[in-house]
């Protein structure tokens, strides 16, 4: 759901051109905090594959158009250790606007696709 170095800034980067999710895979990546908006077209199941490098903090949550944590059960991906981490979760999304709220001190990736 995006490649930014470091985590020293007090402001989180925000994407201004929100990608539209269709049936094609969408890839986001970075190495610091960010708010990444996207639009889901059509209701349906989406797979969220999240990866975070070791030696970093990584918290990624999915938010709806009201900024409420949703679908992934709030802060679904939390890593505070020295090991690389990867997980895939399937989430049913309605059509609409969403965002990924990322808090990270190292490299991370999110790939969203239709199963």
Backbone as numpy.savetxt, mean C-alpha at the origin, in Angstrom:
# Nx Ny Nz CAx CAy CAz Cx Cy Cz
0.96 -0.57 -4.36 -0.77 1.05 -4.36 0.85 2.58 -4.36
6.07 4.67 -7.32 6.14 5.20 -5.97 7.45 4.70 -5.37
8.70 5.48 -5.75 10.05 5.15 -5.21 10.68 6.39 -4.59
10.78 6.42 -3.29 11.26 7.61 -2.57 12.35 7.17 -1.60
13.46 7.88 -1.56 14.57 7.49 -0.70 14.49 8.15 0.67
14.88 7.41 1.69 15.02 7.95 3.03 13.71 8.16 3.77
13.83 8.54 5.05 12.67 8.79 5.87 12.94 9.96 6.79
13.73 10.92 6.34 14.13 12.01 7.20 13.20 13.21 7.12
12.38 13.26 6.10 11.47 14.39 5.93 10.31 14.29 6.91
9.83 15.42 7.38 8.68 15.42 8.28 7.37 15.39 7.51
7.42 15.55 6.19 6.22 15.50 5.39 6.19 14.20 4.59
5.01 13.60 4.52 4.85 12.38 3.75 4.57 12.73 2.30
5.25 12.05 1.36 4.95 12.29 -0.04 3.55 11.79 -0.38
2.86 12.49 -1.25 1.52 12.10 -1.68 1.49 12.09 -3.19
1.03 10.98 -3.78 0.88 10.92 -5.22 -0.31 11.78 -5.62
-0.18 12.54 -6.68 -1.28 13.37 -7.13 -2.05 12.74 -8.28
-1.43 11.89 -9.06 -2.11 11.20 -10.15 -2.48 9.80 -9.69
-3.68 9.63 -9.18 -4.10 8.35 -8.64 -4.33 7.33 -9.75
-3.61 6.19 -9.71 -3.83 5.14 -10.70 -5.24 4.56 -10.58
-5.74 4.02 -11.68 -7.04 3.36 -11.69 -6.78 1.87 -11.78
-7.35 1.11 -10.81 -7.20 -0.34 -10.81 -8.23 -0.94 -11.75
-7.77 -1.72 -12.70 -8.66 -2.48 -13.56 -8.30 -3.94 -13.32
-8.23 -4.75 -14.35 -7.80 -6.13 -14.15 -6.29 -6.27 -14.31
-5.62 -5.21 -14.73 -4.16 -5.25 -14.89 -3.48 -5.05 -13.54
-2.35 -5.72 -13.31 -1.61 -5.51 -12.06 -1.13 -4.07 -11.92
-1.11 -3.57 -10.70 -0.62 -2.23 -10.39 0.49 -2.37 -9.36
1.60 -1.66 -9.56 2.77 -1.78 -8.69 3.09 -0.43 -8.05
3.33 -0.46 -6.73 3.78 0.71 -5.98 5.03 0.31 -5.22
6.00 1.23 -5.08 7.17 0.93 -4.26 7.74 2.23 -3.72
8.53 2.12 -2.67 9.15 3.28 -2.08 10.10 2.87 -0.98
10.61 3.86 -0.25 11.50 3.56 0.87 11.30 4.56 2.01
10.12 5.17 2.05 9.78 6.06 3.16 8.26 6.17 3.25
7.79 7.04 4.11 6.36 7.24 4.33 5.69 7.77 3.06
4.40 7.48 2.91 3.65 8.02 1.79 2.18 7.69 1.89
1.36 8.48 1.23 -0.06 8.22 1.09 -0.30 8.06 -0.40
-0.72 6.86 -0.81 -0.80 6.52 -2.22 -2.26 6.27 -2.60
-2.91 7.24 -3.26 -4.30 7.06 -3.66 -4.43 6.22 -4.93
-5.55 5.51 -5.03 -5.88 4.81 -6.26 -7.40 4.66 -6.33
-7.90 4.38 -7.53 -9.32 4.19 -7.73 -9.55 2.77 -8.22
-10.48 2.07 -7.59 -10.86 0.72 -8.02 -12.08 0.85 -8.94
-11.96 0.31 -10.15 -13.10 0.31 -11.06 -13.76 -1.05 -10.99
-15.04 -1.08 -10.76 -15.75 -2.34 -10.64 -15.46 -3.03 -9.34
-16.49 -3.58 -8.74 -16.33 -4.33 -7.50 -15.69 -5.68 -7.80
-14.94 -6.20 -6.84 -14.36 -7.51 -7.04 -13.17 -7.77 -6.15
-12.72 -8.99 -6.21 -11.60 -9.44 -5.39 -10.28 -8.92 -5.98
-9.42 -8.40 -5.11 -8.08 -7.95 -5.49 -7.08 -8.63 -4.57
-5.92 -8.98 -5.10 -4.84 -9.52 -4.29 -3.83 -8.43 -4.02
-3.50 -8.24 -2.75 -2.50 -7.27 -2.31 -1.27 -8.06 -1.87
-0.19 -7.92 -2.62 1.08 -8.57 -2.25 2.00 -7.47 -1.73
2.35 -7.59 -0.46 3.16 -6.58 0.22 4.52 -7.16 0.53
5.56 -6.38 0.26 6.92 -6.79 0.61 7.65 -5.65 1.28
8.42 -5.99 2.31 9.25 -5.01 3.01 10.62 -5.62 3.22
11.67 -4.81 3.03 13.03 -5.28 3.24 13.32 -5.38 4.73
14.31 -6.15 5.09 14.71 -6.26 6.49 15.34 -4.97 6.99
15.62 -4.93 8.25 16.24 -3.78 8.95 15.42 -2.51 8.79
14.10 -2.64 8.76 13.27 -1.45 8.62 11.93 -1.62 9.31
11.29 -0.50 9.57 9.91 -0.49 10.05 9.02 -0.34 8.84
7.92 -1.08 8.79 7.03 -1.01 7.65 5.60 -1.26 8.13
4.76 -0.25 8.01 3.35 -0.37 8.36 2.55 0.10 7.15
1.70 -0.76 6.62 0.91 -0.41 5.45 -0.55 -0.71 5.74
-1.39 0.31 5.59 -2.82 0.10 5.80 -3.60 0.58 4.59
-4.74 -0.03 4.35 -5.63 0.33 3.26 -6.73 1.21 3.82
-6.97 2.37 3.20 -7.99 3.30 3.68 -9.02 3.55 2.59
-10.26 3.76 3.03 -11.33 4.07 2.08 -11.35 5.56 1.77
-12.34 6.00 1.01 -12.40 7.40 0.59 -12.60 8.37 1.74
-13.03 7.88 2.90 -13.19 8.73 4.09 -11.95 8.72 4.98
-10.90 8.02 4.55 -9.67 7.94 5.33 -9.74 6.92 6.45
-10.77 6.08 6.44 -10.93 5.04 7.46 -10.20 3.77 7.04
-9.49 3.15 7.98 -8.82 1.88 7.68 -9.89 0.84 7.38
-9.66 0.07 6.33 -10.68 -0.84 5.85 -10.08 -2.10 5.25
-10.89 -3.03 4.96 -10.62 -4.23 4.17 -9.47 -5.10 4.66
-8.31 -4.56 4.89 -7.17 -5.38 5.33 -7.18 -5.56 6.84
-8.22 -5.09 7.50 -8.29 -5.21 8.95 -7.42 -4.18 9.64
-7.40 -2.97 9.10 -6.58 -1.92 9.70 -5.14 -2.07 9.28
-4.24 -1.89 10.22 -2.81 -1.97 9.90 -2.43 -3.44 9.75
-2.67 -3.93 8.58 -2.54 -5.36 8.33 -1.10 -5.82 8.21
-0.23 -4.95 7.77 1.16 -5.35 7.55 2.05 -4.53 8.46
2.58 -5.17 9.49 3.43 -4.46 10.44 4.71 -5.26 10.62
5.84 -4.65 10.33 7.12 -5.33 10.44 8.08 -4.47 11.24
8.59 -5.01 12.34 9.56 -4.29 13.16 10.75 -5.20 13.44
11.32 -5.83 12.42 12.43 -6.74 12.67 13.46 -6.64 11.56
14.45 -7.51 11.62 15.55 -7.47 10.66 15.36 -8.45 9.50
14.19 -9.02 9.36 13.95 -10.00 8.31 13.10 -9.41 7.19
13.39 -9.82 5.97 12.54 -9.42 4.85 11.16 -10.06 5.06
10.12 -9.41 4.55 8.76 -9.85 4.79 7.96 -9.75 3.51
7.13 -10.75 3.25 6.25 -10.71 2.10 4.97 -11.47 2.46
3.85 -10.91 2.06 2.57 -11.55 2.34 1.57 -11.14 1.26
0.65 -12.05 0.95 -0.42 -11.75 0.01 -1.75 -11.93 0.71
-2.64 -10.95 0.54 -3.99 -11.01 1.09 -4.98 -10.69 -0.01
-6.10 -11.41 -0.02 -7.18 -11.13 -0.95 -8.21 -10.27 -0.26
-8.64 -9.22 -0.94 -9.59 -8.25 -0.38 -10.66 -7.96 -1.43
-11.91 -7.98 -1.01 -13.00 -7.60 -1.89 -13.20 -6.09 -1.80
-13.04 -5.41 -2.94 -13.20 -3.95 -2.99 -14.45 -3.59 -3.78
-15.13 -2.57 -3.31 -16.20 -1.96 -4.08 -15.57 -0.94 -5.02
-16.30 -0.51 -6.03 -15.81 0.58 -6.87 -15.63 1.81 -6.00
-14.56 2.55 -6.22 -14.37 3.77 -5.45 -12.92 4.13 -5.25
-12.73 5.16 -4.43 -11.39 5.69 -4.16 -10.86 5.10 -2.85
-9.58 4.73 -2.89 -8.88 4.15 -1.76 -7.49 4.78 -1.68
-6.78 4.47 -0.60 -5.37 4.87 -0.52 -4.63 3.87 0.34
-3.34 3.76 0.07 -2.44 2.98 0.91 -1.69 3.98 1.77
-1.75 3.80 3.08 -1.04 4.67 4.01 0.20 3.90 4.45
1.37 4.42 4.08 2.63 3.71 4.32 3.47 4.48 5.33
3.93 3.76 6.34 4.93 4.29 7.28 6.11 3.33 7.16
7.23 3.83 6.65 8.35 2.93 6.38 9.68 3.65 6.51
10.68 2.92 6.99 12.03 3.45 7.08 12.98 2.68 6.16
12.42 1.92 5.25 13.22 1.16 4.30 12.37 0.77 3.11
12.94 0.04 2.17 12.23 -0.32 0.93 10.98 -1.17 1.18
9.94 -0.86 0.40 8.69 -1.60 0.45 8.08 -1.66 -0.94
7.21 -2.66 -1.17 6.48 -2.78 -2.42 5.05 -3.23 -2.13
4.13 -2.82 -2.98 2.76 -3.31 -2.94 2.36 -3.57 -4.40
1.94 -4.79 -4.68 1.41 -5.14 -5.99 -0.05 -5.52 -5.82
-0.91 -4.91 -6.61 -2.35 -5.17 -6.53 -2.77 -5.76 -7.87
-3.45 -6.91 -7.81 -3.89 -7.56 -9.05 -5.22 -8.26 -8.81
-5.87 -8.64 -9.91 -7.08 -9.45 -9.83 -6.66 -10.90 -9.87
-7.23 -11.74 -9.00 -6.82 -13.15 -8.98 -7.26 -13.88 -10.24
